[in-house]
Amino acid sequence: MKEILTSEHPVLRQKAKKVKRVDASIQKLIDDMFESMHVASGVGLAANQIGVSARVLVIEMTKENTEDAVEAQPREKGGVAYSGEQIALVNPGIVKMEGEQFGEEGCLSVPGYVGMVRRAMKVTVKGLNRKGKEVKLTGEGLLARAFQHEVDHLNGILFTDRLEKPEDLYRVTEEGRVPAFQGDGTQSAKKKEPA
């Protein structure tokens, strides 16, 4: 298991480097990422979150966290990801976005906080799988949010940068969610980040 870096680490603000070849070291990285994500109870993880500047992401949708998050089409008819699948993408890019959703989002690199973030409702991503084969996947709802969130990570963007206003960020406490920022709301959400 690798340590998951938190928001103050500089690597999280840098654009990750393109992977030149999917080899045994990238496959090992993918395995390490899944293991680290499972231990932290996450849905997705980008390589730079464990300190590796490589354009690699992993996502695992489970029945518990996806209910209506993915389309129910057979895999061979359009590359639609499905519940229970482990997704690993190398050099991913979003090629199509549709619709809109506004909902709660958290991040393993911003522990103890959640925010209300606007994202596309349906996205199609293209990249290489763990064997180096080109794939195209489409996801809706939570899976679409996860694709966008993890690709953002690879571009040095945190979900806190996507907040529309400071009041959209909440600290998670034993009592529930508490607004992270209070005041007149005149400061930009992009400039204010949790400690």
matplotlib code that plots the C-alpha trace (Angstrom):
import matplotlib.pyplot as plt

x = [0.0, 1.2, 0.6, -2.1, -0.8, -2.9, -3.8, -0.7, 1.7, 3.1, 2.8, -1.0, -0.8, 1.3, 0.2, 1.1, 3.5, 2.2, 3.1, 5.3, 4.8, 2.5, 4.9, 5.4, 6.2, 2.9, 0.9, 2.6, 1.6, -2.0, -2.0, -0.5, -3.1, -6.0, -4.6, -4.1, -7.6, -9.2, -7.5, -8.6, -12.2, -12.1, -13.9, -11.0, -7.4, -4.9, -1.2, -0.1, -2.1, 0.5, 3.4, 3.9, 3.7, 2.1, -1.1, -2.8, -6.1, -8.1, -11.7, -13.8, -17.6, -19.4, -23.1, -23.2, -21.8, -23.3, -26.9, -27.8, -24.2, -23.7, -25.6, -26.7, -25.4, -23.3, -19.6, -19.1, -21.7, -20.0, -17.5, -19.8, -18.3, -20.4, -20.9, -18.2, -15.6, -12.1, -11.2, -7.6, -6.8, -3.4, -3.2, -6.9, -8.8, -12.4, -13.7, -17.4, -19.5, -23.3, -25.8, -25.2, -25.2, -24.6, -23.7, -21.5, -17.9, -15.0, -11.4, -8.9, -6.3, -8.7, -9.7, -12.5, -14.1, -16.8, -18.1, -21.0, -19.5, -21.1, -20.1, -21.3, -23.9, -22.4, -18.9, -16.9, -13.2, -10.5, -7.2, -5.1, -6.0, -3.5, -2.4, -1.7, -4.8, -6.8, -10.3, -13.2, -15.6, -18.8, -20.2, -23.1, -23.8, -21.2, -18.9, -19.0, -18.2, -15.3, -13.8, -13.9, -12.5, -9.6, -8.7, -8.7, -6.2, -3.9, -4.2, -3.3, -6.8, -8.6, -12.3, -12.0, -11.0, -14.4, -16.5, -18.8, -18.7, -16.9, -20.2, -20.2, -17.4, -18.2, -16.1, -17.3, -17.6, -19.2, -22.2, -22.6, -21.5, -20.5, -19.8, -16.0, -16.1, -18.3, -18.5, -19.8, -18.8, -16.8, -13.6, -13.1, -13.5, -10.4, -8.2, -9.5, -8.6, -9.0, -6.0]
y = [0.0, 3.5, 6.6, 8.9, 12.4, 15.3, 18.6, 20.6, 18.3, 20.0, 16.9, 17.2, 20.6, 19.4, 17.9, 14.2, 12.9, 10.8, 7.1, 6.1, 2.3, 0.1, -2.4, -4.4, -1.3, 0.4, -2.8, -2.9, 0.7, -0.1, -2.9, -0.7, 2.0, -0.5, -1.7, 1.8, 2.8, -0.2, 0.4, 4.0, 3.0, 5.2, 4.9, 6.2, 7.2, 8.9, 8.0, 11.5, 10.9, 8.3, 10.5, 9.1, 11.6, 9.3, 9.6, 6.6, 6.3, 3.5, 3.4, 0.6, 0.7, -1.5, -2.3, -0.3, 2.9, 2.8, 1.8, 4.0, 5.1, 3.2, 2.2, -1.4, -2.2, -5.3, -4.5, -5.5, -3.0, 0.3, -0.2, 0.7, 0.2, -1.8, -2.2, -4.3, -3.7, -2.5, 0.2, 1.1, 3.7, 4.9, 8.3, 8.8, 11.7, 12.7, 12.7, 13.4, 15.0, 15.2, 16.6, 18.0, 16.9, 18.9, 16.8, 15.9, 15.0, 14.0, 13.1, 10.9, 13.8, 16.2, 14.1, 15.3, 17.5, 17.2, 19.8, 20.4, 20.2, 20.5, 17.8, 16.3, 13.6, 11.3, 11.1, 9.0, 8.5, 7.0, 5.6, 2.4, -0.5, -2.4, -4.5, -1.4, -1.8, 1.2, 1.3, 3.7, 3.7, 5.5, 6.2, 8.0, 9.5, 8.5, 6.8, 9.9, 12.0, 9.7, 9.8, 13.6, 13.8, 11.5, 13.1, 16.5, 15.0, 14.1, 17.7, 19.1, 20.1, 19.3, 19.2, 22.3, 24.2, 23.3, 24.8, 27.5, 29.3, 28.8, 27.8, 24.7, 23.1, 21.2, 19.7, 16.2, 15.8, 13.3, 15.6, 15.7, 18.3, 21.8, 24.6, 24.9, 28.6, 31.2, 35.0, 37.3, 34.9, 37.5, 35.5, 33.1, 29.4, 28.8, 30.8, 29.2, 25.7, 23.6, 23.5]
z = [0.0, -0.9, 1.1, -0.4, -0.6, 0.7, -1.0, 0.1, -1.8, -4.9, -7.2, -6.9, -8.6, -11.6, -14.8, -14.7, -17.4, -20.4, -20.1, -23.1, -22.8, -20.7, -19.2, -16.0, -14.0, -15.1, -14.3, -10.8, -10.4, -11.2, -8.7, -6.0, -6.8, -6.4, -3.1, -1.8, -2.9, -1.3, 2.0, 2.0, 1.0, -2.2, -5.5, -7.6, -7.5, -9.8, -9.8, -8.7, -5.5, -4.5, -5.7, -9.2, -12.0, -14.6, -16.4, -14.8, -13.0, -11.4, -10.5, -9.0, -9.1, -6.7, -6.4, -3.2, -4.7, -8.2, -8.2, -11.3, -12.1, -15.2, -18.3, -18.5, -22.0, -22.8, -22.8, -26.4, -27.6, -27.1, -24.2, -21.4, -17.9, -15.5, -11.8, -10.1, -12.8, -12.0, -14.4, -15.1, -17.7, -18.9, -20.7, -20.3, -22.0, -22.0, -25.6, -25.0, -22.3, -22.0, -19.5, -16.1, -12.5, -9.3, -6.3, -3.4, -4.1, -1.8, -2.3, -0.6, -1.0, 0.8, 3.8, 6.0, 3.4, 0.8, -1.7, -4.1, -7.6, -11.0, -13.5, -16.8, -16.3, -18.9, -20.2, -22.7, -22.0, -24.2, -23.1, -22.8, -20.5, -18.3, -21.3, -23.5, -25.7, -26.6, -25.0, -24.9, -21.9, -21.2, -17.7, -16.2, -12.8, -10.2, -12.7, -15.0, -11.9, -11.0, -14.5, -14.5, -10.9, -11.7, -15.0, -13.2, -10.8, -13.7, -14.8, -11.4, -10.5, -7.2, -6.7, -4.5, -7.6, -9.1, -6.3, -7.5, -4.1, -0.8, 0.9, -1.3, 0.8, 4.0, 6.8, 7.7, 11.5, 13.8, 14.0, 10.2, 7.6, 8.8, 6.3, 6.0, 5.3, 6.8, 6.2, 3.5, 0.7, -1.2, -1.4, -4.3, -3.7, -5.8, -3.4, -0.3, 0.5, 3.6, 5.9]

ax = plt.figure().add_subplot(projection="3d")
ax.plot(x, y, z, "-o")
ax.set_aspect("equal")
plt.show()
